[in-house]
Amino acid sequence: MAGSTHSVTNQPPPLVGHDVYSCDRALSEAVERHVVPELLDEVRGELTSFGRTCGSAQVQEWGVQANEHPPRLRTHDRYGHRVDEVDFHPSWHRLLGKGVSVGLTAAWGRPGGHVRRAAAFLLWTQVEAGNGCPLSMTHAAIPALRTDPGLAAEWEPRLTSTVYDRDLRPAGQKAGALFGMGMTEKQGGSDVRAGTTAATALAEAGTYALTGHKWFCSAPMSDGFLVLAQAPEGLTCFLVPRVLEDGSRNVFLIQRLKDKLGNRSNASAEVEFDGTWARRVGDEGRGVRTIIEMVAATRLDCVLGSAGLMRQAVAQAIHHCTHRAAFGAKLVDQPLMRNVLADLAVESEAATTLALRLAAAYDDGGEQERALLRIAVPAAKYWVTKRCTPVTVEAAECLGGNGYVEESGMPRLVRESPLNSIWEGAGNVQALDVLRALQREPAALDAYLREVGKARGADHRLDGAIKGLLTELADLEGIEARARRLTERLALVLQGSLLVRFAPPEVADAFCASRLGNDGGAAFGTLPHTVNLPSIVARSRPQA
C-alpha cells in the first residue's frame, strides 16, 4: 500500500478558544492600574468574559465573513422607489449587536466608563475592525450633543443604549440608535471650513434645510448624522435624522459606497442633501467648536484601534513562532527571530499603555487631565497610528509565506493598518494641531511636562530625551516644518515615561534604548542584544 503523501506537521494550531483580554498583560495591567479598587472586580469580570468572546472560534468566523461579504448599496426598490439602503451580511449585524450590547457606545455615564470601554474597544478591533466605525461615531457624538441640552436629553439615552435595533424607523420608536458623521467634501477634505453644503433656516426654530454633498459619510445606515454646513452666520453643526418623526425617509441620497483598501466590512458613502431636514446643534457659526470634543474622542478611538491591530498582529506572530520549527529549533528560541518578536512586542505595549492612559484622563475629567489630552491625543493619534503599518507588515513576515495568504488573517490586518492614520485627520493635521495647542494653550504643555516628569530620574535615556525635547520646544525657528518631528518626540517621550513607571524593567529598558537612546535600527529586530529578549516575548505570548 502506498504511503501517505500529505502528513501535516510543523504547523501551529489555530489561535482560537482563548481569553484575549487575560492573555494581554499590558492591557490587563493598565486596566488594573486605572480602575478604582471598588470597581475592579466588576470590570475585570466583564472584560474577561468579553475576552473569551473575542477569542472564540464563532466570533472570529463572524469577522471573516463580514470582511469577505462587504456591504451593498440599494438605491431603489423593485418598483423604482428611491430607498438608499445598505445591505450587510448577517455577520456584520451580529458583530455590531455584540459591540453595542457590551457597552462600546455607553462610556460617558458609567463609572470608569472610558477605561473599561477603551479596553473592550481594543479587544473588539482584533476581531474585525470594520464595525468599530459606527460604534466610535455613536460614542463620540455625545459631547457634541451635550452642547444642546434638549437634543442631549432626547438622543443620549438612545445612543448609550445596549440594545442594537437595525430597523430604519423613527429614532423615538427604537430601543437604541447609532450615529454616523459627514464632515468632509470634495473640494475641502480636511479643510472643513471650505465646505459648500448650505443650510437654510425653516419656520420652526432651530430647523434647517440642507443642500449639498459629503465626500465621506461614515456608517450611512445609521439613525442620525452630525454634519457641517454653511448657515447665515457661518459653519454650523447639524443633526440629520435618517427617518423623520412621521415615519417618512429624510432626503439622504447615497450616491455610491467607497471601494476601500481595507475596512471593507464597513460602509463609507458619498451622500447628497437636497432639502434635507436638519436640526441645529450649538450656535450658528460655531460648528467646529461644537464638534471638537467629538473629533478628540474619535481620534482616541483611532489610537485604540491601531493598538488593537498591533496587538493582534504581534500575538499571531508570537503564536506562530512558538509552534513553528526551522533549522533545528523553534523559531521563538532563535536569537534573531526573538529580537524581532521582542521589538514588535515593545511597540505594541507602548501603544496600549499610552491609549489606556488617555482613556483614564477622560474618566478623571480634571482640569489638568483635560489639558494633557489637548496635546497627548493628537500626538498619540499621529504616532501610534503611523506605527501600526510597519508592525503588522513585520508580523506578517514572521509567518513567512503563510503570512501573505488570506487564510492566515494577516493580509486583512495589513490592509486595515493605514486606516487610522488617514481617518479623523491625517498626519499633518495632527502635527499642526499639536502646534496650535503648544502656541495657544500653555496649560497643555504644563500638563504634559508634569506627566512625563513623574518618571524623571528613573532612566538616563528618558532624562536625555526630555532635555532634548525642551530644547526643541524652545526653538521656534521653522517650527511648522518641524511639526512632525516634534510631535513624534512628544509621543515617544510620553510612551517612554509611562513604560518606565509601569512596565517591567526589561520592556522599559528595550524601549528607552531603542526609541530614546539611539541604540536601535530603523527596522524591527534591531534591539541591543543585552536586553532581556526572552522575557519580553514570553510576556506578550497569547495562551491559546
TIVO-419780 format. One record per residue (C-alpha): x, y, z; residue in three letters. Coordinates in steps of 0.25 Angstrom, whole numbers, padded with zeros to 4 digits, always signed. Layout:
XYZALA
...
// end
This chain:
+0000+0000+0000MET
+0005+0014-0004ALA
+0009+0023+0008GLY
+0003+0036+0011SER
+0007+0047+0003THR
+0001+0058+0011HIS
+0004+0058+0026SER
+0003+0071+0032VAL
+0014+0074+0042THR
+0021+0087+0048ASN
+0009+0096+0047GLN
+0003+0104+0058PRO
-0011+0101+0063PRO
-0021+0112+0061PRO
-0021+0123+0071LEU
-0035+0121+0076VAL
-0042+0118+0089GLY
-0035+0127+0098HIS
-0037+0139+0106ASP
-0031+0151+0098VAL
-0032+0160+0110TYR
-0025+0152+0121SER
-0014+0148+0111CYS
-0011+0162+0108ASP
-0003+0166+0121ARG
+0000+0180+0116ALA
-0015+0183+0115LEU
-0020+0176+0127SER
-0009+0182+0136GLU
-0013+0196+0130ALA
-0028+0193+0134VAL
-0024+0189+0148GLU
-0015+0202+0149ARG
-0026+0212+0144HIS
-0039+0206+0150VAL
-0043+0210+0164VAL
-0042+0198+0174PRO
-0057+0197+0177GLU
-0060+0195+0162LEU
-0048+0186+0159LEU
-0055+0172+0161ASP
-0067+0176+0153GLU
-0058+0182+0141VAL
-0049+0170+0142ARG
-0060+0160+0141GLY
-0067+0167+0129GLU
-0054+0169+0121LEU
-0050+0154+0124THR
-0064+0150+0119SER
-0062+0159+0107PHE
-0048+0154+0104GLY
-0053+0140+0103ARG
-0064+0144+0094THR
-0053+0151+0085CYS
-0045+0139+0085GLY
-0056+0129+0081SER
-0056+0122+0068ALA
-0070+0126+0065GLN
-0068+0141+0067VAL
-0055+0141+0059GLN
-0062+0134+0048GLU
-0072+0145+0048TRP
-0061+0155+0046GLY
-0056+0147+0034VAL
-0070+0146+0028GLN
-0073+0161+0030ALA
-0060+0164+0023ASN
-0062+0155+0011GLU
-0076+0159+0009HIS
-0075+0175+0008PRO
-0088+0183+0009PRO
-0096+0186-0004ARG
-0104+0199-0007LEU
-0118+0198-0012ARG
-0122+0212-0017THR
-0136+0207-0022HIS
-0146+0196-0019ASP
-0152+0187-0029ARG
-0163+0197-0032TYR
-0153+0208-0035GLY
-0155+0216-0022HIS
-0143+0222-0016ARG
-0139+0215-0003VAL
-0124+0218-0001ASP
-0121+0206+0007GLU
-0109+0198+0010VAL
-0110+0183+0011ASP
-0100+0176+0021PHE
-0096+0161+0023HIS
-0103+0155+0035PRO
-0089+0154+0042SER
-0088+0169+0041TRP
-0101+0171+0049HIS
-0096+0160+0059ARG
-0083+0167+0062LEU
-0089+0181+0063LEU
-0100+0176+0072GLY
-0090+0170+0081LYS
-0082+0183+0081GLY
-0094+0191+0085VAL
-0098+0180+0096SER
-0085+0181+0103VAL
-0085+0196+0104GLY
-0076+0201+0093LEU
-0085+0213+0092THR
-0088+0215+0107ALA
-0076+0221+0113ALA
-0080+0235+0117TRP
-0089+0231+0128GLY
-0083+0219+0134ARG
-0073+0219+0146PRO
-0059+0217+0140GLY
-0066+0216+0127GLY
-0055+0221+0117HIS
-0045+0211+0122VAL
-0054+0199+0122ARG
-0059+0204+0108ARG
-0045+0206+0103ALA
-0040+0192+0107ALA
-0053+0186+0101ALA
-0051+0194+0088PHE
-0037+0190+0087LEU
-0041+0175+0089LEU
-0052+0176+0079TRP
-0043+0183+0068THR
-0036+0170+0068GLN
-0048+0162+0063VAL
-0052+0171+0052GLU
-0049+0186+0051ALA
-0059+0190+0041GLY
-0071+0191+0051ASN
-0063+0200+0060GLY
-0067+0212+0052CYS
-0081+0213+0055PRO
-0078+0209+0070LEU
-0068+0220+0070SER
-0077+0231+0064MET
-0088+0227+0073THR
-0079+0228+0085HIS
-0073+0241+0081ALA
-0086+0248+0077ALA
-0089+0250+0092ILE
-0081+0262+0095PRO
-0085+0269+0083ALA
-0100+0267+0086LEU
-0098+0272+0100ARG
-0096+0286+0095THR
-0111+0286+0093ASP
-0118+0280+0106PRO
-0131+0278+0099GLY
-0124+0269+0088LEU
-0116+0262+0098ALA
-0128+0259+0106ALA
-0135+0253+0094GLU
-0123+0245+0087TRP
-0113+0242+0098GLU
-0122+0230+0104PRO
-0123+0224+0090ARG
-0108+0225+0087LEU
-0104+0220+0100THR
-0114+0208+0100SER
-0108+0194+0100THR
-0119+0189+0090VAL
-0116+0188+0075TYR
-0128+0192+0067ASP
-0125+0191+0052ARG
-0138+0195+0046ASP
-0140+0208+0039LEU
-0151+0215+0046ARG
-0153+0228+0055PRO
-0142+0228+0065ALA
-0152+0231+0076GLY
-0159+0217+0074GLN
-0145+0210+0075LYS
-0139+0204+0087ALA
-0125+0208+0083GLY
-0119+0217+0072ALA
-0106+0219+0064LEU
-0099+0231+0059PHE
-0091+0234+0047GLY
-0083+0246+0043MET
-0082+0255+0030GLY
-0072+0266+0030MET
-0062+0266+0018THR
-0066+0270+0004GLU
-0059+0268-0010LYS
-0052+0282-0010GLN
-0048+0283+0004GLY
-0044+0270+0010GLY
-0038+0273+0024SER
-0041+0287+0022ASP
-0056+0286+0027VAL
-0058+0301+0026ARG
-0057+0300+0011ALA
-0070+0292+0011GLY
-0081+0297+0002THR
-0093+0290+0007THR
-0103+0301+0010ALA
-0113+0302+0022ALA
-0126+0310+0020THR
-0134+0313+0032ALA
-0148+0307+0033LEU
-0160+0313+0040ALA
-0158+0304+0052GLU
-0147+0310+0062ALA
-0134+0302+0061GLY
-0138+0294+0048THR
-0132+0296+0034TYR
-0132+0290+0020ALA
-0118+0285+0015LEU
-0114+0285+0001THR
-0100+0280-0003GLY
-0091+0267-0003HIS
-0082+0260+0006LYS
-0070+0253+0000TRP
-0068+0243+0012PHE
-0080+0240+0021CYS
-0077+0229+0031SER
-0087+0218+0034ALA
-0099+0222+0025PRO
-0109+0212+0031MET
-0109+0220+0044SER
-0121+0226+0050ASP
-0115+0240+0051GLY
-0103+0248+0046PHE
-0095+0260+0051LEU
-0091+0269+0039VAL
-0085+0282+0036LEU
-0092+0292+0027ALA
-0091+0307+0024GLN
-0102+0315+0031ALA
-0104+0330+0030PRO
-0095+0332+0042GLU
-0084+0322+0037GLY
-0080+0308+0038LEU
-0090+0301+0047THR
-0093+0287+0053CYS
-0106+0280+0049PHE
-0113+0267+0053LEU
-0119+0260+0041VAL
-0128+0248+0045PRO
-0129+0237+0035ARG
-0144+0235+0037VAL
-0153+0247+0041LEU
-0163+0246+0053GLU
-0175+0244+0043ASP
-0168+0231+0038GLY
-0164+0237+0025SER
-0150+0236+0020ARG
-0142+0248+0021ASN
-0135+0253+0008VAL
-0122+0245+0009PHE
-0117+0241-0005LEU
-0106+0231-0005ILE
-0098+0232-0018GLN
-0088+0221-0016ARG
-0080+0213-0006LEU
-0065+0215-0006LYS
-0057+0203-0011ASP
-0046+0204+0000LYS
-0033+0197+0002LEU
-0037+0191+0016GLY
-0048+0193+0026ASN
-0057+0186+0015ARG
-0068+0181+0024SER
-0071+0196+0028ASN
-0079+0205+0018ALA
-0073+0218+0015SER
-0082+0226+0005ALA
-0083+0239-0003GLU
-0097+0245+0000VAL
-0105+0257-0005GLU
-0114+0266+0002PHE
-0126+0273-0005ASP
-0135+0280+0004GLY
-0131+0270+0015THR
-0137+0273+0029TRP
-0128+0276+0040ALA
-0127+0282+0054ARG
-0116+0291+0058ARG
-0106+0286+0069VAL
-0100+0298+0076GLY
-0099+0312+0071ASP
-0099+0317+0057GLU
-0084+0319+0052GLY
-0079+0310+0064ARG
-0079+0297+0056GLY
-0064+0294+0058VAL
-0065+0297+0073ARG
-0077+0289+0075THR
-0071+0276+0069ILE
-0057+0278+0074ILE
-0059+0268+0086GLU
-0065+0258+0077MET
-0053+0259+0068VAL
-0044+0257+0080ALA
-0052+0245+0084ALA
-0051+0238+0070THR
-0036+0241+0070ARG
-0034+0234+0083LEU
-0042+0222+0076ASP
-0032+0223+0065CYS
-0021+0221+0075VAL
-0029+0209+0082LEU
-0032+0203+0068GLY
-0017+0203+0064SER
-0013+0198+0077ALA
-0023+0186+0076GLY
-0018+0183+0062LEU
-0003+0183+0066MET
-0007+0174+0078ARG
-0014+0164+0069GLN
-0002+0164+0059ALA
+0008+0162+0070VAL
+0000+0151+0076ALA
-0001+0144+0063GLN
+0014+0145+0060ALA
+0018+0140+0074ILE
+0008+0129+0074HIS
+0013+0124+0060HIS
+0027+0125+0064CYS
+0025+0118+0077THR
+0020+0105+0070HIS
+0028+0106+0057ARG
+0042+0100+0056ALA
+0053+0103+0046ALA
+0067+0099+0045PHE
+0066+0090+0057GLY
+0059+0099+0067ALA
+0046+0106+0070LYS
+0046+0120+0063LEU
+0043+0127+0076VAL
+0056+0121+0082ASP
+0065+0126+0071GLN
+0072+0139+0075PRO
+0069+0147+0062LEU
+0055+0144+0062MET
+0054+0146+0077ARG
+0059+0160+0075ASN
+0049+0163+0064VAL
+0037+0158+0073LEU
+0042+0165+0085ALA
+0043+0178+0077ASP
+0029+0177+0072LEU
+0024+0174+0086ALA
+0031+0186+0092VAL
+0024+0195+0081GLU
+0010+0188+0084SER
+0012+0190+0099GLU
+0015+0205+0097ALA
+0003+0207+0089ALA
-0006+0200+0098THR
-0001+0207+0111THR
-0002+0221+0105LEU
-0016+0218+0099ALA
-0021+0214+0113LEU
-0014+0225+0120ARG
-0022+0235+0111LEU
-0035+0228+0114ALA
-0032+0229+0129ALA
-0031+0244+0127ALA
-0045+0245+0121TYR
-0050+0237+0133ASP
-0043+0247+0143ASP
-0049+0259+0136GLY
-0040+0269+0144GLY
-0034+0282+0138GLU
-0020+0277+0137GLN
-0024+0263+0131GLU
-0033+0271+0120ARG
-0021+0280+0118ALA
-0012+0267+0116LEU
-0022+0262+0106LEU
-0021+0274+0097ARG
-0006+0271+0093ILE
-0006+0256+0096ALA
-0018+0252+0088VAL
-0013+0258+0074PRO
+0001+0253+0078ALA
-0003+0239+0080ALA
-0012+0239+0068LYS
+0000+0244+0060TYR
+0010+0234+0065TRP
+0003+0221+0069VAL
-0006+0220+0056THR
+0007+0222+0048LYS
+0014+0211+0055ARG
+0003+0201+0052CYS
+0006+0198+0038THR
+0021+0194+0040PRO
+0017+0186+0052VAL
+0006+0178+0044THR
+0015+0176+0032VAL
+0027+0171+0040GLU
+0018+0162+0048ALA
+0012+0156+0035ALA
+0027+0154+0031GLU
+0029+0145+0043CYS
+0019+0135+0037LEU
+0027+0135+0024GLY
+0019+0131+0012GLY
+0007+0127+0021ASN
+0006+0142+0025GLY
+0004+0146+0011TYR
-0008+0137+0009VAL
-0022+0142+0012GLU
-0026+0130+0021GLU
-0015+0134+0031SER
-0023+0147+0034GLY
-0010+0155+0033MET
-0014+0162+0020PRO
-0026+0167+0026ARG
-0018+0173+0037LEU
-0008+0179+0027VAL
-0019+0185+0019ARG
-0026+0191+0031GLU
-0013+0196+0037SER
-0012+0210+0030PRO
-0027+0214+0032LEU
-0026+0220+0046ASN
-0014+0229+0041SER
-0023+0235+0030ILE
-0036+0236+0036TRP
-0040+0247+0046GLU
-0029+0256+0041GLY
-0016+0250+0035ALA
-0002+0252+0040GLY
+0000+0267+0036ASN
-0014+0271+0042VAL
-0010+0264+0056GLN
+0004+0271+0056ALA
-0001+0284+0053LEU
-0012+0282+0064ASP
-0001+0280+0074VAL
+0006+0293+0070LEU
-0007+0300+0072ARG
-0008+0294+0086ALA
+0006+0298+0089LEU
+0005+0312+0084GLN
-0009+0315+0089ARG
-0011+0307+0102GLU
+0001+0308+0112PRO
-0007+0299+0121ALA
-0006+0287+0112ALA
+0009+0288+0111LEU
+0010+0289+0126ASP
+0001+0277+0128ALA
+0009+0269+0118TYR
+0022+0273+0125LEU
+0017+0269+0139ARG
+0012+0256+0133GLU
+0026+0252+0127VAL
+0033+0258+0139GLY
+0027+0247+0148LYS
+0038+0238+0142ALA
+0049+0247+0143ARG
+0062+0241+0149GLY
+0058+0227+0146ALA
+0065+0225+0133ASP
+0076+0233+0128HIS
+0072+0232+0113ARG
+0058+0237+0117LEU
+0064+0248+0124ASP
+0072+0252+0112GLY
+0060+0251+0103ALA
+0053+0260+0112ILE
+0064+0270+0112LYS
+0065+0269+0096GLY
+0050+0272+0095LEU
+0051+0284+0104LEU
+0062+0289+0095THR
+0053+0287+0082GLU
+0041+0294+0089LEU
+0050+0306+0092ALA
+0054+0307+0077ASP
+0042+0314+0069LEU
+0050+0315+0056GLU
+0044+0307+0045GLY
+0034+0301+0055ILE
+0023+0297+0045GLU
+0033+0290+0036ALA
+0038+0282+0049ARG
+0024+0279+0054ALA
+0024+0264+0050ARG
+0038+0263+0057ARG
+0033+0270+0069LEU
+0020+0262+0070THR
+0028+0249+0069GLU
+0037+0253+0080ARG
+0025+0257+0089LEU
+0019+0243+0087ALA
+0031+0235+0089LEU
+0035+0243+0102VAL
+0021+0241+0107LEU
+0021+0226+0104GLN
+0035+0225+0110GLY
+0031+0231+0123SER
+0019+0222+0124LEU
+0027+0210+0122LEU
+0038+0214+0131VAL
+0027+0216+0142ARG
+0018+0204+0139PHE
+0024+0193+0130ALA
+0034+0182+0134PRO
+0049+0187+0134PRO
+0052+0179+0122GLU
+0041+0185+0114VAL
+0045+0200+0118ALA
+0059+0197+0116ASP
+0057+0192+0102ALA
+0048+0204+0099PHE
+0058+0214+0104CYS
+0070+0208+0098ALA
+0064+0207+0084SER
+0054+0218+0083ARG
+0060+0229+0092LEU
+0075+0225+0093GLY
+0078+0222+0079ASN
+0082+0208+0081ASP
+0073+0202+0071GLY
+0071+0202+0056GLY
+0061+0207+0046ALA
+0055+0193+0045ALA
+0049+0184+0055PHE
+0058+0173+0061GLY
+0070+0183+0064THR
+0069+0183+0079LEU
+0082+0183+0086PRO
+0086+0168+0090HIS
+0088+0172+0104THR
+0073+0174+0106VAL
+0065+0162+0113ASN
+0058+0158+0100LEU
+0052+0144+0104PRO
+0045+0151+0116SER
+0039+0161+0107ILE
+0034+0151+0097VAL
+0028+0142+0108ALA
+0021+0154+0114ARG
+0014+0156+0100SER
+0011+0142+0097ARG
-0004+0138+0095PRO
-0008+0126+0103GLN
-0018+0118+0094ALA
// end
